[in-house]
Amino acid sequence: MGFFTEDEVKNIKRKARKIIPERVGYWAEITYGRIAIRLQSSRWGSCAANGNLNFNCLLVLMPSEVLDSVVVHELCHRRHMNHSKEFYAEIDRVFPDYRRWNKWLKDNGGVYLKRVGK
């Protein structure tokens, strides 16, 4: 499979701008700032110290559990801005299948990232 076309990227972003905020709203137990959705070539999500959340639009092409695992991961950073034991305990409390879907992303996410031309 080759690089995503411009039209494919537009459609992916359009879908992501609808679905990702819905999933954030579903999982949010704490306040957050704005949500940014971009086509990124190496990251799936991030959480800034000010509460802004960033997500890779390619997440909407994957199983919904993968998207949810990234959303929960970033939202848990609102309580723990690190990757401590407490951070992962919070993820496990909210999304017990996190490790399974995080592994799926590590094993399969590269296929999606390779299709991003820069």
N, C-alpha and C positions, 0 to 999 in steps of 0.2 A: 504494500500500500504506500502511496506517495504522500507528499505534503498535502495538508488541507488547502482547498481552494479558498479564494476570498469569499465566495458565496457560502461555502460551508462554514467558515469562521463566523460570518454574519449571523447565520442561522443558529449556530451553537451559542453565540453570545446572547442572542434574543431569547433563546430557551433558558439559558442560565440566569438571565436577569429576572425571569419570572420564578423559576424553581428555587434557586438558592436562597433568596430572602424568605420564601415560604418555609423552607427547612430550618433556617436560622430562627424564625419566629416560633416554629414548633418546639425546638429544643431549648430555647433561651430560658434560663432560670435567673438570669442576671442581666443587667442593662449592658448595652454595647453602643458603640458609635455608629458611624456610617458603614455601609457594606460596599466594597469595590469588587468588581468582577472583571478579570482581565484574561487574556490569552498569555500564559506564561510558559516559558520553555524549561523551567526546572523546579518550580514550587507549586504546591497544591493549595496552600493556605498560609495565612499569617495573622497575628493579632498584635496590633501596636499598643504601646503603653497607654495611649489615650482612649483605647477601646474600639478603635476602628478595625474592622475585619476585612481581609482580602482573600479572595478565592479564585482559583483557576477555573475558567469556564468549561474546560474539558471534563470536569467532574460530572457534568450532566450526561456524559456519554457512557458512564460506568454504572454498575449496579447501584441502586439507590442506597444500599447499606454502606457503600464506599463513600458516597457524598455525605451521608449522615455521620460517618465516623470522622471525617475531616471537619465538619461543622461542629461536632461535639468537642473535638480536640481544640479547636480555636476558641470556642466559648469557655472551655475550662481554663484557658489562659487568662480569662477575666478574673479568676480567683487566684491562680498561681501562674505568675509570669516566668515560669521555668519548666523543667522536665524532671521535677523531683518525684519521690515516692508518693507524696501527697497529691501531686498533679495527676499521676496515673491512677491513684485510688479514686479520685473524683471522676475521671473518665469511666472507670469500671463501674462506679455506682450509677452513673447516668446511662451508659451504653455498654452493657456487659460483653457484647460480641466485638468490641473495639479491636482487640488484638487479631482476631480472625480477618477482619476486613482491612486492617492496616497492612497485614501480610499480603493480602490480595493486591493492594495498591502497590506495595514494594515489588511484588513479583510481576505485575502486569502493567503498571503505570507507564513504564518506559516506552511501551509500544505506542501509546498516545503521544507522549512527548516527542518522539522521533518524527511525528508527522507535522510538527510545528516548524515551518520554514522561517528562517531569519536572514 
